Amino acid sequence: MILLCRRSMLALAAVADIALHARPQPVAAKTLAGRLDLPPRHLETLLQALVRADILKGVRGPRGGYELARERRRISAAEVVRAVMNGDGAGAKSEGRFVADVISPIVERAAEAFLGELELVSIDDICRQAGEKKICLDATAKPDFTI
């Protein structure tokens, strides 16, 4: 059972990919989209939400793209998910009293518990797992010595 929407899972994949590949220069959205097998336009709103949340930093210019705004060990998976969840389901509040008073509070508590578990996972943890499984690594990937 998958508890995250596709948008949240793509955001986690994008941030981890950028963490792995943004040295020595930022990752272009087009390159990132190619690795994630998505059209570049599909990623742009997601990347902008991550920039607004101070998770990514956009770099302009011919060699521009995206890089982490902070150290990857200081970015939690929950923070990434919250950044792209904001606004999901807005305007869909035409639920009955049973759903509003009984079901929604239960689901909200479960969601908070789930996000609490994701707080314990950093982007660095995700990158290390990718390295152990030899996923998303290429010959040009360099170690990250950022402190």
Rosetta blueprint (number, residue, H / E / L):
1 M L
2 I L
3 L L
4 L L
5 C L
6 R H
7 R H
8 S H
9 M H
10 L H
11 A H
12 L H
13 A H
14 A H
15 V H
16 A H
17 D H
18 I H
19 A H
20 L H
21 H H
22 A L
23 R L
24 P L
25 Q L
26 P L
27 V E
28 A L
29 A H
30 K H
31 T H
32 L H
33 A H
34 G H
35 R H
36 L H
37 D L
38 L L
39 P L
40 P H
41 R H
42 H H
43 L H
44 E H
45 T H
46 L H
47 L H
48 Q H
49 A H
50 L H
51 V H
52 R H
53 A L
54 D L
55 I L
56 L E
57 K E
58 G E
59 V E
60 R L
61 G L
62 P L
63 R L
64 G L
65 G E
66 Y E
67 E E
68 L E
69 A L
70 R L
71 E L
72 R H
73 R H
74 R H
75 I L
76 S E
77 A H
78 A H
79 E H
80 V H
81 V H
82 R H
83 A H
84 V H
85 M H
86 N L
87 G L
88 D L
89 G L
90 A L
91 G L
92 A L
93 K L
94 S L
95 E L
96 G L
97 R H
98 F H
99 V H
100 A H
101 D H
102 V H
103 I H
104 S H
105 P H
106 I H
107 V H
108 E H
109 R H
110 A H
111 A H
112 E H
113 A H
114 F H
115 L H
116 G H
117 E H
118 L H
119 E H
120 L L
121 V L
122 S E
123 I H
124 D H
125 D H
126 I H
127 C H
128 R H
129 Q H
130 A H
131 G H
132 E H
133 K L
134 K L
135 I L
136 C L
137 L L
138 D L
139 A L
140 T L
141 A L
142 K L
143 P L
144 D L
145 F L
146 T L
147 I L
